[in-house]
Amino acid sequence: MAASMARVCRYVLRHMSCVPQTTTFALKCKFHRSASVCNGLLHSLNKRGIVKDSFPDDAVYDRLPRLLQSAAQTVYCGFDPTADSLHVGNLLALIGLLHFRSAGHHVVAVLGGATAQIGDPSGKTSERERLSADVVEENTRRIRDSVHRIVGNHELYFHDASKTLGTVTVLNNLSWYKDWNVVRFLSEAGRHFRMGTMLSRHSVQSRLRSSEGMSLTEFSYQAFQAYDFYHLNQIYACKIQLGGTDQLGNLMTGHDFIHKVNGEEVYGLTLPLVTSSTGDKLGKTAGNAVWLNRDRTSPFELYQFFLRQPDASVERHLKLFTFLTLAEVESLMEQQRADPGKRLAHKRLAAEVTKLVHGKEGLESAKRCTNTLYHSSMQALEEMSDLELQELFREAPFHELLLEPGTTVVDACRRVNAIPEGPKGYRMVSEGAVWLNHKRTDNPEQVLIPKIHILANGLTLLRVGKRNYYIIKWLSL
């Protein structure tokens, strides 16, 4: 490594004056050089709104589209495991990778087992709380499983079998940093970074102007992300990196570093940030993340998130988050405009995303939960598993009770502490405040009857008032 870096240093000294100055370019569908370029993958992603900016600027007209058409390329995107699940904002990056894979290119998802311990300052107003190595390792494992699940669902449900898929590789950048020490990294890699350039990045400038300032640890993040790109370029011939718009400075640093070290041309593509209906970024820091792991956000909750998108956002989200063709999206929007009350576009959007993230079973679960909660479907309720009920009614206590002969409605309510003891609780039942499996009951002495009060799956959904739910699992029926 030391010998190779020495050769690199000699190369940089000879060619430093030739390093081109680069700027960003916002894509505006100006792929006009040739018909083949106009019909290429990059143009398609731009029309969908998935690709926002390109770096360097002139490559978008000719070099990058032609590179993608010349042969299978390797494209990567990084995901720092600062939580134990990815979220909807990360999903767009994964979808970007999957579009490249569907076009026959090879994709790499880099999980930042090392960089998560440093903390990316991009888009942050204060330094992230430090995570232990054990926490990062567990987060990395869970996110790796999530990435594999989504990739598998895409291949199973959304891939055109007539087309050849590229490969998928999931890496942990800790694997190439674990044997380094700070002196070696600074002496071999650090000498190629220029302080003026690093200080000029927007993410750095905004933090330096803040009252909290910026630590050396955070400042070094862009150097590590740049080296990640270099490592993948050397080992996997990776020439393209995807990232959110807040990652543009890091992408630029990676481009500059690689060009200085080996003179090779590489490219950055940025994706739009996913925001809420109020314009706020969705993510961990903002505290409004919609997660991709079931134990964080259930299939039902994910389905409802997309089902409830504003009418003005649904077409854009269909283009961003589904693999429907643009012609299919337009046809769907025409149907929506013809009969807005059916909300066909919203339902298709919610179904497509839920199936991608959680598979066919997850989508069916989301629909069962929807029918149970909003359509009072007894059949859907009876088909629900214990897990689905607990996901649907997250705040509802779950009780396992032994069904004793002669158990009445008031007995069941009291055993789960759903009503007060004594006459007050009895009166609540008799006045109709209690519902069993979506049906009001006003007879406190009514004995529980299987298939009416107790479903075939051994469950009773008890509701007191408008919002107080209790889930009862009856044993020894």
Secondary structure as UniProt FT lines:
FT   HELIX           2..15
FT   HELIX           16..18
FT   STRAND          25..26
FT   HELIX           35..38
FT   HELIX           41..48
FT   STRAND          53..55
FT   HELIX           58..60
FT   TURN            61..62
FT   HELIX           63..70
FT   STRAND          74..79
FT   HELIX           88..102
FT   TURN            103..104
FT   STRAND          106..111
FT   TURN            113..114
FT   HELIX           115..117
FT   TURN            122..123
FT   HELIX           133..157
FT   TURN            161..162
FT   STRAND          168..172
FT   HELIX           174..177
FT   TURN            178..179
FT   HELIX           182..188
FT   HELIX           190..192
FT   HELIX           195..200
FT   HELIX           202..208
FT   HELIX           216..219
FT   HELIX           221..236
FT   STRAND          238..244
FT   HELIX           245..247
FT   HELIX           248..262
FT   STRAND          267..271
FT   TURN            277..278
FT   TURN            284..287
FT   TURN            294..296
FT   HELIX           299..307
FT   HELIX           311..321
FT   HELIX           326..338
FT   HELIX           340..342
FT   HELIX           344..374
FT   HELIX           378..383
FT   HELIX           386..392
FT   TURN            393..395
FT   STRAND          398..402
FT   TURN            405..406
FT   HELIX           409..415
FT   TURN            416..417
FT   HELIX           423..430
FT   TURN            431..432
FT   STRAND          434..436
FT   TURN            437..438
FT   STRAND          439..441
FT   TURN            444..445
FT   TURN            451..453
FT   TURN            456..457
FT   STRAND          459..464
FT   TURN            465..467
FT   STRAND          468..475
//
